Amino acid sequence: MGWLFAAVAGAAMSVQGVMNTRLSEKIGLYESNMYVQGTAFMLSLIAMWMFGKGQLGQIAQANRWYLLGGALGLLITVTVMLGMEALSPTLAVTTILIAQLIVAALIDGFGWMGTEKVSFHWQQAAGLALLAGGLVLFKWK
């Protein structure tokens, strides 16, 4: 199921990025971000009420750094819109994927944020290189 969830997330992120960019052309960058984040907040409240575990009060025991994950939403949404506007959906998403893979490899490799350390071998480096090569081929005219 993890593969399916990841594929759905990737597809949804690509569609959302284009939708957000087109909305920002009409109402403005930060206005569209407010709408997107506000809608997500409202739907998150509904999902929490319907499916949540009832442990929101435990947030005080969470690592304070992890609470910055919400603030990253602003950075993510705005930079995706700016990237898609300046490049194209394909180039922006490919660049995003490369950056995500590099950071994820660092998180895995060093065991940051409580993750189990996962070794990074030449095969993973080759995969990143192939992805970067694909970006060059997409951009090549």
N, C-alpha and C positions, 0 to 999 in steps of 0.2 A: 504493500500500500504506500510505502514511502516514496517509491518511484512515481506512482500516480499523483500523489499530493504535490511532489516537486514539479512534475510536468504541468499540472493545473496552475500552480503558482507562477511558473515561468510564462505560460500563455496569458494568464490574467494580468501579469505585470506589463507585458508588451502592449496588450490592448489598453490597459489603464494609462500607460505612458502617453500613447497617442491621443486618447480621449482628453486627458488632462492638458496636454499641449494645445489641442484645438480649443478647449474651453478657455485657456489662458489668453488666446488670441482675441477672444470676444470680451472677457471681463477683466483681464489682467492676471499677472503671474501670482501675486500673493492673494488676490481675491479667489482665484481658482483653487489655490492651495488651501485656503480657509474652508471653501466649500467641500473639497475632497476630504480633508481631515475632519471637518465637522460632521459630514455624513458618516464617515467611518466611526467616529466617536458614538454617534447615536445608535448605529447598528451594533457596535460593540456592547453598548449598554443592554440592548435587547437580547443579544446572544448570551451575555453574562447572566441576565435574569432568567433566561430559559434553560441554559445548559451549564452554568457556572457551578463551582464546587462550594461556594459560600465562604471562601477563605480570604476575601479581600482585606480583611483586618490584619492579616499576617504580613502585609506589605512593609510594615515597620521593621520586620526582621530580615527583609531582603537586603542584599548588598547594595549600598547607595549608588554605586556605579551603574548597576543594572537598571536603575530608574531612568537613566539617560536614554534608554532605548526609545522612549516616547518622543523625546526631543529630536532624535535622529530622523523621525518621520518627516519633519519640516525639511531637513537637509536632503533627504532622499527624494521627496516629491518635487521640490524645486529644482534640484540638479538634474533629475530625469527629464523634466519639462524643458529646461535650458539645453540639455544635450540633444534631445530629439529635435528641437527647433533649429539648432545649429548644424546638426548632421542630418541623419535620416533615422527612421526607426531601426533599420537593420544595423547601421554603424553604431548608433547609440547603444543598442541592446548588446551588441557584440563587445563593445568597450566596457560596458557595465559588467558583463559576464567575466571578462578577463580580470577586472579589478576585484570582483567578488571571489573568484577562484584564488587569486593571489592572497587576499586577506584571509580567506578560509583556510588556505594551506598554512599560513603563519599561525592562525589560531590553533589548528590541529597540531602543527609541529612543535609549538611551545606549550601546548596545554593551557592556553589562556582561558580565563573566565570559567575555570573549573571543568574544562573539557578534558577527555582522555587524550593523551599524546598519541599522535598518529605519525608514523614516519613518512617522509617525503623522499621519493626515489626518482631515479632518472625517468621512469615512465610518466610520472606526474609532470615533471618538467617538460618532457616531450609533448605531452598533451596540451600544456599551456602554450608551447611554441607553435603547435599546429593551429590552435585557436587564433593566436596572434597572426599567423600566416594567412588564415582565412580572412581576417579583418583586412589585411593588405590586399588580398585578391578582390574583396568586395569593393574596396576603394579605388583599385587600379582601373584607369580608363584607357 
